């Protein structure tokens, strides 16, 4: 079944129900929302976009994002969401790899794509062509799609230098949405979904369950994360749901304490996507009350591996409450989770191994990448690459993130991406990138460099090739990198040096 059916069912049931907002301004009720989606799908058909074709989404959070997303699905095509913070060259690669027929974008992002000479046709959602498309005659109902048909092609940051497209199906997203109601939050039509985190990621995926129940969808006028703006909108609408990275939760707590704001109107804050320090979540719960739910997922199993309920996050009476609060919860309903050894065999409770998951929320594979798929999907299990343990009660605690991923401000940075850019400088012989703890951002990017380049040269190189948030915040120039007997760089040793306060030796 096509996910767009959920929108149109809601529109038939209650067409005057408020749906899309920009700040406090009502943009469309469900009837108007569905009509624009149908018209856009018909326009896509006339433009030659058919079932299975890929269509990009490269724009800031806005109501038009949701109209475009459902228009793509309605037409039977596949949405390719791209983080608006990415560098033009990164976005261009994704569009090219996906073979996107066109991309919905907006003024700033359109300019970024043009500068990078990105492939495909660009449609500005604030322009006359888009306005004409969504106001045109509606077409027929959603194109039939089975549960295994692609709906969302999500590109992970590449651990091998290039991002991989995770194939996410209609069935996966339906199952994830129903699991949300069972394991995360009992959403209703009286709720408001607030999009303060990028809609290209988990925040955007959660729109689906809120469309299913007929909730309001609010995009902040800023297009992003602003605690004061969030608190104002929460007070206005009430019963607000939002997804937030741990660093966002920390910043919200600090801003609320400074302003004397208690977060009135916040009903549910789902957090995930990185480590949440115990002290930070304890402080957040103490200030805002029992509004927090933790989830653990990956692009390869979107939002769907485990969950820690609001009651468990807020509980301070259970003998093991601290251990449970430090965990990522228990397996969500549609999946099995195990801790495996190097051969994938299940380990006993309490032993550390690789977190493995299988079930109806797990991807069928990577887009046109059989080699990566075979390494990641083994005997039906998704090998997450994350290390952790499971206690006797089924609570999973992560011990380390494999692939050396850095999570800065809720955004993923894979060191290999940054390293490959830095190594294009003729003065860089070797480089290794690691994360350093940061009070506000969770982690920041630090590059250990062997060579004669200057920090200014390396900064300019990064800014010309990758997103700004991936650029190293510090460069440590060393005569050599620590390595094991097999020549592998010991990143644990580099992190240790940073924790011991090693200072930068940065040539001008």
C-alpha positions in Angstrom: 0.0 0.0 0.0 1.2 3.5 -0.8 1.9 5.6 2.3 0.1 8.5 0.7 -3.2 6.6 1.3 -2.9 7.6 5.0 -3.0 11.3 4.1 -5.9 11.0 1.8 -7.9 8.9 4.3 -7.4 11.6 6.9 -8.4 14.2 4.4 -11.7 12.4 3.6 -12.4 11.8 7.2 -11.9 15.4 8.3 -10.9 17.8 5.5 -11.2 20.9 7.6 -8.8 19.6 10.3 -5.8 21.9 10.6 -2.7 20.3 9.0 0.3 22.5 8.0 1.6 25.6 9.8 4.5 28.0 9.3 4.9 29.2 12.9 1.5 30.1 14.1 0.1 30.7 10.6 -2.2 28.0 9.2 -1.0 27.1 5.7 -3.4 24.2 4.9 -6.0 22.0 6.4 -6.0 18.3 5.6 -8.3 18.7 2.6 -6.1 21.4 1.1 -2.9 19.4 2.0 -4.2 16.3 0.1 -5.4 18.3 -2.9 -2.0 20.0 -3.3 -0.3 16.6 -3.0 -2.6 15.1 -5.6 -2.1 18.0 -8.0 1.7 17.8 -7.5 1.7 14.1 -8.2 -0.3 14.7 -11.5 2.3 17.4 -12.4 5.1 14.9 -11.8 3.4 12.4 -14.0 3.1 14.9 -16.8 6.8 15.8 -16.4 7.7 12.1 -16.9 8.2 11.0 -13.3 6.9 7.5 -12.9 6.8 4.7 -10.3 10.2 4.0 -8.9 11.8 7.2 -10.2 13.9 9.1 -7.6 13.1 12.8 -6.7 15.4 14.8 -4.4 14.4 17.0 -1.5 17.1 19.6 -0.7 15.6 22.4 1.4 15.1 23.7 4.9 12.2 22.6 7.0 9.0 24.2 5.6 5.4 23.1 4.9 6.3 22.7 1.2 8.6 19.9 2.3 5.7 17.7 3.4 3.6 18.6 0.3 6.6 17.6 -1.9 7.3 14.4 0.1 3.7 13.1 -0.2 3.5 14.3 -3.8 6.5 12.1 -4.6 5.0 9.1 -2.8 1.5 9.7 -4.4 3.1 9.5 -7.8 4.8 6.2 -6.9 8.2 7.7 -7.0 11.0 7.6 -4.4 11.9 10.5 -2.1 15.6 11.3 -1.7 16.0 13.6 1.3 19.2 15.5 1.6 20.3 17.4 4.6 20.2 21.1 3.7 23.4 21.7 5.6 25.4 19.6 3.2 28.0 21.1 0.8 26.8 21.4 -2.8 29.3 18.8 -4.0 27.9 16.3 -1.4 24.4 17.0 -2.5 25.3 16.7 -6.1 26.9 13.3 -5.5 23.7 12.0 -3.8 21.5 13.3 -6.6 23.8 11.7 -9.2 24.1 8.4 -7.4 20.4 8.2 -6.9 19.7 9.1 -10.5 17.2 11.7 -9.4 15.0 13.0 -12.2 14.6 16.3 -10.4 15.0 17.9 -7.0 12.7 20.1 -5.0 14.7 22.9 -3.4 14.5 26.6 -2.4 16.4 29.7 -3.1 19.6 29.3 -1.0 19.8 25.5 -1.6 19.1 26.0 -5.3 22.1 28.3 -5.5 24.3 25.8 -3.7 23.3 23.1 -6.2 23.9 25.4 -9.2 27.3 26.3 -7.9 28.2 22.6 -7.6 26.8 21.9 -11.1 24.5 19.3 -9.6 22.7 17.0 -12.0 19.0 17.1 -12.7 16.3 19.7 -12.9 15.7 22.0 -9.9 12.2 23.1 -8.8 12.1 26.0 -6.3 9.2 25.4 -3.8 8.9 29.2 -3.4 8.7 29.8 -7.2 5.9 30.1 -9.7 6.4 26.7 -11.2 5.8 24.9 -7.9 2.9 27.2 -7.1 1.2 26.3 -10.4 1.9 22.6 -9.9 0.2 22.3 -6.5 -2.7 24.4 -7.6 -3.4 22.5 -10.7 -6.1 19.8 -11.3 -5.8 16.8 -9.0 -5.0 13.5 -10.5 -6.2 10.0 -9.6 -5.5 8.3 -6.3 -2.1 7.3 -5.1 -0.2 4.9 -7.4 -0.4 1.3 -6.2 2.8 0.3 -4.4 3.4 -2.9 -2.5 5.1 -3.0 0.9 8.5 -3.8 -0.7 8.5 -0.9 -3.0 11.0 1.9 -2.3 9.6 5.0 -0.6 12.6 6.8 0.8 16.2 6.6 -0.3 18.3 7.8 2.7 22.0 8.5 2.2 24.2 7.7 5.2 27.5 9.6 5.6 30.0 7.3 4.0 32.5 5.4 6.1 34.4 4.7 2.9 34.4 8.2 1.7 31.1 8.1 -0.2 27.6 8.0 1.3 25.5 4.9 0.7 21.8 4.9 -0.2 19.7 3.0 2.3 16.6 1.6 0.6 13.6 2.2 2.8 10.3 0.7 1.7 6.6 1.7 2.2 6.3 -1.4 4.4 9.2 -0.4 6.6 7.8 3.0 7.2 4.3 1.7 8.0 5.7 -0.8 10.4 7.9 1.9 12.1 4.9 4.2 12.4 2.7 1.6 14.0 5.6 0.6 16.3 5.8 4.3 17.3 2.3 4.1 18.7 3.0 0.9 20.5 6.5 1.6 21.9 7.2 5.3 21.8 4.2 7.5 22.2 0.4 7.2 21.9 0.0 10.1 19.5 -3.4 11.5 18.7 -5.0 14.1 16.4 -4.8 16.6 19.3 -1.0 16.6 19.1 1.3 19.0 17.2 4.4 17.7 15.5 7.1 20.4 15.6 10.0 20.1 13.2 13.1 21.7 14.8 15.5 19.0 13.6 16.2 18.4 9.9 13.2 16.8 8.1 15.7 14.9 6.0 16.3 12.6 8.9 14.4 11.1 11.8 12.3 14.2 12.5 10.9 14.1 9.0 10.2 10.3 9.1 8.1 10.9 12.2 5.7 13.0 10.1 4.1 9.8 8.9 2.6 8.6 12.1 1.4 12.2 12.8 -0.3 12.3 9.4 -1.9 8.9 10.2 -3.5 10.3 13.4 -4.4 13.7 11.9 -2.1 15.8 14.1 -0.9 19.4 13.3 2.5 19.9 11.6 4.4 23.0 12.5 7.6 24.3 10.9 9.3 27.0 12.9 9.8 30.2 10.8 13.5 30.0 11.5 13.6 26.7 9.6 15.6 25.1 12.3 16.5 24.9 16.0 15.9 27.8 18.3 14.9 27.1 21.9 13.1 30.3 22.5 11.1 29.8 19.3 10.3 26.2 20.3 9.0 27.3 23.7 6.9 30.0 22.2 5.3 27.6 19.7 4.8 24.9 22.4 2.9 27.4 24.6 0.8 28.4 21.7 -0.2 25.0 20.3 0.1 22.7 23.3 0.6 18.9 23.2 3.8 19.3 21.1 5.9 16.4 19.9 9.4 16.9 18.6 12.5 14.9 17.8 15.8 16.2 19.2 19.4 15.1 19.3 20.9 14.9 22.8 22.8 18.2 22.3 19.5 19.9 21.4 18.0 18.6 24.6 20.9 19.9 26.6 20.7 23.3 24.9 16.9 23.5 25.5 17.5 22.8 29.2 20.1 25.5 29.5 18.0 28.0 27.6 14.9 27.2 29.6 16.7 27.5 33.0 18.2 30.9 31.9 14.8 32.2 30.8 12.8 30.8 33.7 10.8 28.8 31.1 9.3 25.4 32.1 8.5 24.3 28.6 4.7 24.5 28.9 3.0 22.8 26.0 5.8 20.2 25.4 4.2 16.8 25.5 6.8 14.5 24.0 10.5 15.0 23.2 11.9 11.9 21.5 15.7 12.0 21.7 18.3 9.8 19.9 21.1 9.9 17.4 24.0 10.1 19.8 25.1 9.6 23.4 23.0 11.3 26.1 25.0 11.8 29.3 23.2 10.8 32.5 23.7 14.2 34.1 22.1 15.9 31.1 19.0 13.8 30.9 18.5 13.9 34.7 18.6 17.7 34.6 16.3 17.8 31.6 13.7 15.6 33.3 14.0 17.5 36.5 13.3 20.8 34.7 10.7 19.8 32.1 9.1 16.8 33.7 8.3 13.3 32.2 8.2 14.3 28.6 11.3 12.5 27.3 11.4 9.2 25.3 14.6 7.7 24.0 14.9 5.8 20.8 17.8 4.0 19.1 17.9 3.4 15.4 20.0 3.7 12.3 19.4 4.7 8.8 19.4 1.0 8.0 16.6 0.4 10.6 15.0 3.9 10.8 14.0 4.9 14.4 13.2 1.3 15.0 15.8 -0.7 17.1 14.9 0.0 20.7 13.1 2.5 22.9 13.1 3.7 26.5 9.7 4.9 27.6 8.9 8.2 29.2 8.1 6.3 32.4 11.5 4.6 32.4 13.3 7.9 31.6 11.6 9.6 34.5 11.7 6.7 37.0 13.9 7.2 40.0 12.5 4.4 42.2 13.6 1.3 40.5 16.8 -0.2 42.0 18.4 -0.2 38.5 17.1 3.1 37.3 20.5 4.6 36.6 21.6 1.6 34.6 18.3 1.7 32.6 18.6 5.5 32.0 22.1 4.9 30.7 20.7 2.3 28.2 18.9 2.8 24.9 16.0 0.7 26.2 14.5 -2.5 25.0 13.8 -3.9 21.5 10.8 -2.3 19.7 7.9 -4.6 18.9 8.7 -5.4 15.2 12.3 -6.4 15.7 14.6 -8.9 17.5 17.8 -7.6 19.0 20.8 -9.6 20.0 24.4 -9.1 21.1 26.7 -11.1 18.9 30.3 -12.2 18.9 32.7 -11.8 15.9 30.8 -14.7 14.1 27.4 -13.2 14.9 26.6 -15.8 17.5 24.4 -14.7 20.5 26.4 -13.7 23.6 25.1 -14.2 27.2 23.5 -11.3 29.1 26.1 -8.7 30.2 28.8 -9.6 27.6 29.9 -6.9 25.1 29.6 -7.6 21.4 28.0 -6.1 18.3 24.4 -5.0 18.4 22.4 -7.0 15.8 18.8 -6.5 14.7 16.4 -8.2 12.4 12.7 -7.6 11.6 10.3 -5.7 9.3 12.0 -2.3 9.9 15.4 -3.5 8.6 16.4 -2.3 5.1 16.5 -4.8 2.2 19.9 -3.4 1.3 22.0 -0.5 0.0 21.1 1.2 -3.3 23.1 -0.4 -6.1 25.8 -1.6 -3.7 25.8 -5.4 -3.3 29.2 -5.5 -1.6 28.2 -3.2 1.2 24.9 -5.0 1.6 26.5 -8.3 1.9 28.8 -7.0 4.7 25.9 -5.4 6.6 23.1 -7.9 6.2 24.3 -11.3 7.4 21.9 -14.3 7.6 19.0 -11.9 7.9 20.6 -9.8 10.6 21.6 -6.2 10.4 25.1 -5.8 11.7 24.9 -2.3 13.2 28.6 -1.9 13.9 27.7 -0.6 17.3 29.1 -2.3 20.3 27.1 -2.9 23.5 25.6 -5.3 25.9 22.1 -6.5 26.9 21.1 -7.2 30.5 18.9 -10.0 31.7 15.8 -7.8 31.4 16.5 -6.9 27.7 17.9 -3.4 28.2 20.6 -2.6 25.6 23.5 -0.3 26.6 25.9 1.0 24.0 29.6 0.9 24.8 31.1 2.3 21.6 30.2 3.4 18.2 31.9 1.5 15.5 33.2 3.0 12.3 34.5 5.9 14.4 31.5 8.1 13.7 31.5 11.5 15.3 28.1 13.1 16.3 28.4 16.8 16.5 25.3 18.9 17.2 23.1 15.9 16.2 24.8 15.6 12.8 26.8 12.6 11.8 30.4 13.1 10.7 32.4 10.1 9.4 36.1 10.7 9.8 36.9 9.0 6.5 35.0 11.7 4.6 37.1 14.4 6.2 40.3 12.5 5.9 40.0 11.9 2.2 39.5 15.7 1.6 42.5 16.6 3.7 44.7 14.1 2.0 44.1 15.8 -1.4 46.4 18.6 0.0 49.9 18.1 -1.4 51.4 19.0 2.0 49.5 16.3 3.9 51.2 12.9 4.1 48.9 11.3 6.7 45.8 12.3 8.6 43.5 10.8 11.1 40.2 12.4 12.3 38.6 11.8 15.7 36.0 13.3 17.9 36.7 15.4 21.0 34.0 15.9 23.7 32.4 19.3 23.6 30.1 20.7 26.2 27.5 22.1 23.8 27.8 20.0 20.7 28.5 16.6 22.1 31.7 16.2 20.0 33.8 18.3 17.8 36.0 17.2 14.9 39.8 17.2 15.4 42.3 16.3 12.7 45.8 14.8 13.5 48.0 15.8 10.6 51.4 14.6 9.4 52.7 17.2 7.0 53.5 20.8 6.2 50.1 22.3 5.4 48.8 25.3 7.3 45.5 25.4 9.1 44.2 28.1 6.8 44.9 26.0 3.7 43.2 23.0 5.3 40.2 25.0 6.3 39.7 26.4 2.8 40.1 22.9 1.4 37.3 21.6 3.6 35.0 24.5 3.1 35.3 24.0 -0.7 34.4 20.3 -0.5 32.4 19.3 2.5 29.7 20.7 4.8 30.9 23.4 7.2 29.9 21.3 10.3 32.3 18.5 9.2 35.3 20.9 9.1 37.8 20.2 11.8 37.7 22.6 14.7 41.3 21.9 15.6 44.4 20.6 13.9 47.1 18.7 15.8 50.3 18.5 13.8 52.4 15.4 14.7 55.6 13.8 13.3 53.8 10.5 13.0 50.5 8.7 13.8 50.4 5.9 16.4 49.9 2.5 14.7 49.6 -1.1 15.6 51.7 -4.0 14.2 49.5 -4.2 11.2 49.9 -0.5 10.3 46.4 0.5 11.4 46.1 3.9 13.0 45.3 3.7 16.7 42.5 6.2 17.0 41.9 5.2 20.6 45.4 6.5 21.3 44.6 9.8 19.6 41.5 10.2 21.6 43.5 9.5 24.7 46.0 12.2 23.8 43.1 14.7 23.4 41.6 13.7 26.8 44.9 14.3 28.4 44.9 17.8 27.1 47.3 17.6 24.2 47.5 21.1 22.6 47.4 21.9 19.0 50.6 22.5 17.2 49.2 24.5 14.3 51.5 26.1 11.8 50.1 29.4 10.5 
